[in-house]
Amino acid sequence: MASEAVYSHRDPMLKKRDDFEDILEERRNSSDLRYALKCYTPVLYKGLTPCKVSELKQMVLQSDQLGYVITQVSKEKGMTTDEVTGEAAAILEEMAQRLQLSTVRFFAFTLSKVFKTLFRSICVNEEGLQRLQQAIHNHPVVLLPSHRSYMDFLLMSYILRTAKSLTPKLGLLNIVMDPFLKGEVFDISLVPVSISYERTLEEALYARELLGVPKPKESTSGLFKARKILSEDYGSIHVYFGQPVSVRSLAESRVNRSQFNLIPRHIPTRPSEEILSFVNDSAYRLVRAQEENMVLKPWVLLAFVLLQKQATEDKPGTALDELTEQAVWLRDLSRHYGAFLHWPEEIYNSFSFLRNMFSNEFILCPGATVQDFEEACYLLVKTGALQINQQEVLITERGHRTLAFLTSVLDPFLQGYQVVCRFLCEEQGTLKLNKVMLNSLEDTLGGKLPTQKSVVAHL
C-alpha cells in the first residue's frame, strides 16, 4: 500500500505549476519611498482584531502552560516562582516582536534598494500568494520555507551549508501541530515555500566551510566588509508558494485525538509513537513538496555537468560546444523527469531587447514587458501565424506571410539603428558604444547591412 501511494504512474511532465511574476520589475519603474509608505492592511484570520504588544505579553505570562513550566523549574532549581517568572519575562521581552510599522517601512525601502542591486529579478507565483491569502481567512497558517542562504530570513532556522535538503527536524513541526492535536483549533494550514537561487551570497563562505575553515564570527565590521557583494550579479531568485496542506486532512484516519482528552492541555507530555510516526511522515511529505517546486536554472545544470566531467575525466576544461550539448541534453532529461525548469527563452529575450530599444519610438507602458509579450503571442496564435506547445514555438504554413509583413514594418527602424550604431562604433573619439547592441541588431536583421541611402529612403 505504501509503495502504491508514493510511486504513482502519473507522467511527471504533466504536473501543473503556477506562472511567475517578477516583483522587482514594478520596483524598478516606481518610487521605493512611495512603496514603503503605502497603506498596509494585512489579511486577518476570521476578522480577528490584533491585540497590543503589552496585552500579548501578559497573555503569554499568565497562560497555564507557562505557569506549569515555571512551577516545575522553580522546584528543580530551588528558586522562587517570582525569580523564574522574572527570567521568563526577560526572555519574552527579548523574543517579542515590537510590531512597529516604522520598522517594516524602513526594511521595505532598504531591501528594495538592495534587492534591485543584487538580483536581476525576484519571481513569485502570484497564484500561490492568492491561495495563501485565502487560507489565512479560514485557519491559522504556518509558512515552511526551504533554506539555502542567509537571504531566506529577509525573503521570508536552519542554514544548510551544502545547499541540500536535510532530514527534516521534527521538534518544531510537532509544536506547530500540537494546537490541532489537542483540539484548540479546528485546522492548521501548512504552506511549503520553495526558494531557488542562481547564486547564493555565501557561495565562497560555504566552499571554505566544506574545506574545514571555521565559520567567521558575525560582527558589525564584517557586515560593512560584506558591502562588496553589492557589486556582484547574483542572477534571479524564484519563490514558489505551494498548495496549503491541511493538518486535519493529514491526520484523518491516522491519529486518534481522543488520547489528549485525558490530560490537561497545559501539561506538556511526551508524544506517543503514533504521534511521532504521523509527524515524521508529514515532515517528509512537506520537504518533498518543497523540492518538487524548486526551480532549476541553466547555471545549476552547467555547474552539475562541469562537476561530473571533473570527477570522471583527467583533462582540464571542456569545449563550449560539448558543454552546451550536454547541458541541453540534461535539460531535456530533467524536464522528462518532471523537474521545474526555468530556461531562458530566446524569443522572449529578443522581444524584450527590441521593446526596450523601441521605447522611444512607440508608446509602450513601463513594466508591462511580460504582458505585451503574452498579448502578442495570443494574437499571433489567434490569427493562425504561430502554434505554441510546451516545448517550442512553431510558425505555421499560413504564418510565414503574416510574419514577413510584420517584419518588413519594423525593418526600417532596425536598419536605421544599425547604421547609427556602426557609425558610433567606428568613431575614434571618446564616444564608445557597447557592441553587444550592434551584434543583437545584426542577429535580428539576419546579418544584412543596409546602406545609408536605403535607410534614408525607408525613414
Secondary structure by P-SEA (a helix, b strand, c coil): ccccccccccccccbbbbbbbccaaaaaaccaaaaaacccccccccbbbbbcaaaaaaaaaacaaaaaaaaaaaaaacccaaaaaaaaaaaaaaacccccaaaaaaaaaaaaaaaaaccccccccaaaaaaaaaaaaccbbbbbbbbcccccccccccccccccccccccaaaaaaacccccccccbbbbbbbbbbbccccaaaaaaaaaaccccccccaaaaaaacccccccccbbbbbbcccccccccccccccccccccccccccccccaaaaaaaaaaaaaaaaaaaaaccccaaaaaaaaaaaaaaccccccccaaaaaaaaaaaaaaaaaaccccccccaaaaaaaaaaaaacccccccccaaaaaaaaaaaaaaaacccccccccccccccaaaaaaaaaaaaaaaaaaaaaaaaaaaaccccccccaaaaaaaaaaaccccccaaaaaaac
